[in-house]
Amino acid sequence: MQEGLKIYSVEFEGVYPVGSCLILAAFNEEQANEIAKNTISHTDKFEVTELNINAPSVILYMSGDY
C-alpha cells in the first residue's frame, strides 16, 4: 500500500542572476530524487530534503531582496 504524499525541498545552484527553488510532492525520497533529476536540466548537483509539514510553517519565501 502506498503512503501519502510528502513535501520535499530541493537545494541546487540556480542560473545566475535569477533566484531558484524547487519544492515537490512525492511518495518517498527515491521518487523525489527522480522527479528532481528530471526537472533540473542545468545541473546534476542537488540535495533533496523532506519538509516537516506537521506544524504550521513557511515553506518557501523569496523576497527578491539581495
N, C-alpha and C positions, 0 to 999 in steps of 0.2 A: 504494500500500500504506500502511495506517495504522500510524503508530508506536505504541509502547506508551504506557500512561497515565503522566502526570506528576502530581505533587502541587503544589498551589498554595495559598498563604495569601492571604486577602483582608482587608485592613485597612479598617475602617469605624467610624464613631461609633455605638455601640450606644444602646439606650434606657436612660437612667439609671433606677435605680442598678444595674442588672444588668450584669455583665461580658459581653463579647461576643467571638466569634471565628467565623471560617469557614475551614475547611480543606477543599479539594475535590480531586477527581481529574478530569482532563480530558486529552484527547489533545494539546491545544495551548492557547496563551494566548487565542486568539479564543473557543474553546469555553468556557474557564474564565470569561471575562468574561460570556458569555451565561448560564452557569449562575448566576453571582453576581447578575447583573441580575434573573434570575427567582426567586432565593431571597430576597434582601434587599428587604423590602417597605416599610420606613420611610424609606429614603433612596436617592438615586441616586449618591451620592458614595462611591466606594470605590476601592481600589488593589489590583490583583492582582499577586502576585509568585511566580515559580516557586521552589520549595524544592529545594535540592540534597539528594538522598537517596542519594548515592553513598558516604556515610560514616555511621557510627552518630551519632545526634544526637537531641536532644529536639525534637519538632515542635511540641508545644503544652503549656504549663504555666500553669494558672490556679489559684492557691492560695486566692484569696478574701481574702488579706491586704492591706488597704488601708493 
